[in-house]
């Protein structure tokens, strides 16, 4: 919830209520008010779908450190909400803190008349609360709209729950392994002989370049390779190109399917 105070992701507009601006994020709704006076304090109250409340208070004259914890006490309508840690936040030219509370704070805030904040014995700010009942009523409407949207999205998701998101993300079926699985094609000759030292590209040899090219062949029913793709590069395009150019010409298989292996390009002694 703290993150939502820092950077709300609004999804629709709500009318002001009781002098408060109403804002919506992905899973919370909030009310915002600005006060005249020292540093023009900004008060943001966010209520999550779980009923918990995040209180953000910022002021242009303050200097809390972003992310640092502060021991704060809150006097709301004469009721003390103290002993909790507030987290420093710094956004733009105003700095302040965020504190979180349970549902009881939200209920008390709805009947708001005044809010005093203390750090130890130092009065941080005192804010007159007006129109909180109307503001919180609009917040509850906002939360109801979010819940309705999420319920509709869940119902829509359940309509297609029996269909796989990506049927090709699963492992090959047993039949696919038999018919098309890697190395289902059986070589008739020794794979190590398909590429020799004589095939080393001259430029790569001069520049003393080495590497390992991974490749995959598609083999037809006659045992001939019909295609070659590089599955892992040696880091040198000319070495990779040579592998996929030479191997299909020389490789012969007794069965069709796929064949996957590697060519190690090592400079001749």
C-alpha positions as CSV (number, residue, x, y, z in Angstrom):
1,X,0.0,0.0,0.0
2,X,2.9,2.4,0.7
3,X,4.0,2.0,-3.0
4,X,0.5,3.1,-4.1
5,X,0.8,6.3,-2.1
6,X,4.1,7.0,-3.9
7,X,2.9,6.4,-7.4
8,X,-0.8,5.7,-7.9
9,X,-1.9,4.1,-11.1
10,X,-5.2,5.8,-11.8
11,X,-7.8,3.9,-13.8
12,X,-10.9,6.2,-13.8
13,X,-11.9,9.6,-12.6
14,X,-14.0,10.2,-9.6
15,X,-15.8,13.5,-8.5
16,X,-14.6,15.5,-5.5
17,X,-16.5,14.8,-2.3
18,X,-16.6,16.9,0.8
19,X,-13.7,19.1,-0.4
20,X,-11.5,16.0,-1.0
21,X,-10.1,14.8,-4.3
22,X,-10.7,11.1,-5.0
23,X,-8.2,8.9,-6.7
24,X,-8.2,5.2,-7.7
25,X,-5.3,2.8,-8.1
26,X,-5.2,-0.9,-9.0
27,X,-6.3,-2.2,-5.6
28,X,-7.0,0.9,-3.5
29,X,-8.9,4.2,-3.4
30,X,-7.8,7.4,-1.8
31,X,-8.8,10.9,-0.8
32,X,-6.4,13.9,-1.0
33,X,-6.5,17.3,0.6
34,X,-4.1,20.3,0.7
35,X,-3.8,22.8,3.5
36,X,-2.7,26.4,3.7
37,X,-0.1,27.3,6.2
38,X,3.5,26.3,6.8
39,X,4.7,24.3,3.8
40,X,1.2,23.7,2.5
41,X,0.8,20.2,3.9
42,X,-0.7,17.5,1.6
43,X,-2.7,14.7,3.2
44,X,-3.4,11.5,1.3
45,X,-5.6,8.7,2.8
46,X,-5.6,5.4,0.9
47,X,-7.9,2.5,1.7
48,X,-7.1,-0.9,0.4
49,X,-9.5,-3.7,-0.6
50,X,-8.5,-5.3,2.7
51,X,-9.7,-2.3,4.6
52,X,-6.3,-1.2,5.8
53,X,-5.4,2.5,5.6
54,X,-2.2,4.2,4.5
55,X,-1.7,7.8,5.6
56,X,0.7,10.0,3.6
57,X,1.5,13.4,4.9
58,X,4.0,15.7,3.0
59,X,5.2,19.3,3.5
60,X,7.5,21.6,1.5
61,X,9.4,22.6,4.7
62,X,10.1,19.1,6.0
63,X,13.3,17.1,5.6
64,X,12.7,13.4,6.4
65,X,15.0,10.9,4.7
66,X,13.4,8.7,2.0
67,X,13.0,5.2,3.4
68,X,14.0,6.0,7.0
69,X,11.8,5.0,9.9
70,X,10.4,7.6,12.3
71,X,8.5,7.0,15.6
72,X,5.2,8.9,15.2
73,X,2.1,9.3,17.3
74,X,-1.3,10.3,15.8
75,X,-4.2,11.8,17.7
76,X,-7.4,11.4,15.7
77,X,-10.5,12.9,17.1
78,X,-8.9,12.5,20.6
79,X,-8.1,8.9,20.1
80,X,-4.4,8.0,20.1
81,X,-2.9,5.9,17.3
82,X,0.7,5.7,18.4
83,X,3.7,3.5,18.8
84,X,4.0,2.8,15.0
85,X,6.8,3.4,12.6
86,X,6.3,5.9,9.8
87,X,8.5,5.6,6.6
88,X,10.1,8.7,5.1
89,X,9.1,9.6,1.6
90,X,10.5,12.3,-0.7
91,X,8.6,13.3,-3.9
92,X,9.2,16.5,-5.8
93,X,9.6,19.5,-3.7
94,X,7.6,18.0,-0.8
95,X,8.9,15.5,1.7
96,X,7.0,13.6,4.4
97,X,6.1,10.1,5.6
98,X,3.7,7.2,5.2
99,X,2.1,5.3,8.1
100,X,-0.3,2.3,7.9
101,X,-3.3,1.5,10.1
102,X,-6.1,-1.0,10.5
103,X,-9.7,-0.7,9.7
104,X,-10.5,1.0,13.0
105,X,-8.5,4.0,11.9
106,X,-10.6,4.3,8.7
107,X,-13.8,4.2,10.7
108,X,-12.6,6.9,13.1
109,X,-11.3,9.0,10.2
110,X,-14.8,8.9,8.6
111,X,-16.1,10.8,11.6
112,X,-13.1,13.1,11.5
113,X,-12.8,16.5,13.1
114,X,-9.1,16.9,13.8
115,X,-5.7,15.1,13.3
116,X,-2.6,15.9,15.3
117,X,0.8,14.3,14.6
118,X,3.6,14.1,17.1
119,X,7.2,13.0,16.9
120,X,8.1,12.5,20.5
121,X,6.9,15.7,22.2
122,X,7.3,17.7,19.0
123,X,4.1,18.7,17.3
124,X,4.6,17.9,13.6
125,X,1.3,19.2,12.3
126,X,-2.4,19.7,13.3
127,X,-5.0,19.3,10.6
128,X,-8.6,20.2,10.6
129,X,-10.7,17.4,9.1
130,X,-13.8,18.4,7.2
131,X,-15.9,16.5,4.8
132,X,-14.3,13.2,5.6
133,X,-17.7,11.4,5.8
134,X,-18.5,12.5,2.2
135,X,-14.9,11.7,1.1
136,X,-14.9,8.2,2.6
137,X,-18.3,7.5,1.1
138,X,-16.9,8.2,-2.3
139,X,-13.9,6.1,-1.5
140,X,-16.2,3.2,-0.6
141,X,-18.0,3.6,-3.9
142,X,-14.6,3.5,-5.6
143,X,-13.6,0.3,-3.8
144,X,-16.9,-1.3,-4.7
145,X,-16.3,-0.5,-8.4
146,X,-12.8,-2.1,-8.1
147,X,-14.2,-5.2,-6.5
148,X,-16.9,-5.5,-9.2
149,X,-14.3,-5.2,-11.9
150,X,-12.1,-7.9,-10.3
151,X,-15.1,-10.2,-9.9
152,X,-16.0,-9.8,-13.5
153,X,-12.4,-10.4,-14.6
154,X,-12.3,-13.5,-12.5
155,X,-15.5,-14.8,-14.0
156,X,-14.2,-14.2,-17.4
157,X,-11.0,-16.0,-16.6
158,X,-12.9,-19.0,-15.3
159,X,-14.8,-19.2,-18.6
160,X,-11.5,-20.2,-20.2
161,X,-9.8,-22.0,-17.3
162,X,-10.1,-25.3,-19.1
163,X,-8.0,-24.1,-22.0
164,X,-4.2,-24.1,-21.7
165,X,-2.6,-20.6,-21.9
166,X,0.2,-22.0,-24.0
167,X,-0.2,-25.7,-25.0
168,X,3.3,-25.7,-26.5
169,X,4.9,-24.6,-23.2
170,X,4.6,-28.2,-21.9
171,X,7.1,-30.9,-22.6
172,X,6.7,-33.0,-25.7
173,X,4.1,-35.8,-25.6
174,X,5.4,-39.4,-25.7
175,X,4.1,-39.7,-29.3
176,X,5.9,-36.5,-30.3
177,X,9.1,-37.7,-28.7
178,X,8.9,-40.9,-30.8
179,X,8.1,-39.1,-34.0
180,X,9.9,-35.8,-33.7
181,X,12.0,-35.9,-30.5
182,X,15.6,-34.6,-30.4
183,X,18.0,-37.2,-31.8
184,X,15.1,-39.4,-33.0
185,X,17.1,-39.5,-36.3
186,X,19.9,-42.2,-36.2
187,X,23.2,-41.4,-37.9
188,X,24.6,-43.9,-40.4
189,X,28.1,-42.4,-40.2
190,X,30.2,-41.0,-37.5
191,X,29.1,-37.4,-36.6
192,X,32.6,-36.4,-35.7
193,X,33.7,-36.9,-39.3
194,X,31.1,-34.5,-40.7
195,X,33.4,-31.5,-40.1
196,X,37.2,-31.8,-40.2
197,X,40.2,-29.5,-39.7
198,X,40.3,-28.9,-43.5
199,X,36.8,-27.2,-43.1
200,X,38.1,-24.5,-40.7
201,X,37.2,-21.1,-42.3
202,X,40.4,-19.5,-43.4
203,X,39.7,-16.1,-41.9
204,X,38.8,-17.6,-38.5
205,X,42.0,-19.7,-38.6
206,X,44.1,-16.6,-39.4
207,X,42.4,-14.7,-36.5
208,X,42.8,-17.6,-34.2
209,X,39.1,-17.8,-33.4
210,X,37.5,-20.8,-31.8
211,X,34.1,-21.8,-30.4
212,X,31.3,-24.3,-30.2
213,X,28.3,-24.3,-32.6
214,X,25.2,-26.1,-31.5
215,X,22.9,-27.2,-34.3
216,X,19.7,-29.1,-35.1
217,X,18.8,-31.0,-38.2
218,X,15.5,-32.0,-39.7
219,X,15.8,-35.4,-41.4
220,X,13.4,-36.8,-44.0
221,X,12.3,-40.4,-44.3
222,X,15.1,-41.0,-46.8
223,X,17.7,-40.1,-44.1
224,X,18.7,-36.8,-45.6
225,X,19.0,-33.6,-43.7
226,X,16.5,-31.1,-45.1
227,X,17.3,-28.1,-42.8
228,X,19.8,-27.0,-40.3
229,X,19.4,-24.3,-37.6
230,X,22.0,-23.0,-35.1
231,X,20.7,-23.6,-31.6
232,X,23.7,-22.0,-29.8
233,X,26.3,-19.8,-31.5
234,X,30.0,-20.1,-31.3
235,X,30.2,-16.3,-31.2
236,X,31.5,-16.2,-34.8
237,X,29.0,-16.1,-37.7
238,X,31.4,-17.7,-40.2
239,X,32.0,-20.7,-37.9
240,X,28.2,-21.1,-37.4
241,X,27.5,-20.8,-41.2
242,X,30.1,-23.4,-42.0
243,X,28.6,-25.9,-39.7
244,X,25.1,-25.6,-41.1
245,X,26.4,-25.5,-44.7
246,X,28.6,-28.6,-44.4
247,X,26.8,-31.0,-42.1
248,X,23.5,-31.4,-44.1
249,X,25.6,-32.3,-47.2
250,X,27.6,-35.0,-45.3
251,X,25.3,-36.4,-42.7
252,X,23.2,-39.5,-43.5
253,X,20.7,-41.2,-41.3
254,X,18.9,-44.5,-41.1
255,X,15.7,-42.9,-39.7
256,X,13.9,-39.6,-40.1
257,X,13.2,-37.1,-37.4
258,X,15.4,-34.6,-35.6
259,X,19.1,-34.7,-34.7
260,X,20.8,-32.2,-32.4
261,X,24.5,-31.9,-31.6
262,X,27.5,-29.6,-31.5
263,X,30.6,-28.8,-33.5
264,X,33.7,-27.8,-31.6
265,X,35.9,-25.5,-33.6
266,X,39.4,-26.0,-32.3
267,X,42.4,-24.6,-34.1
268,X,44.6,-27.4,-35.7
269,X,47.8,-28.1,-33.9
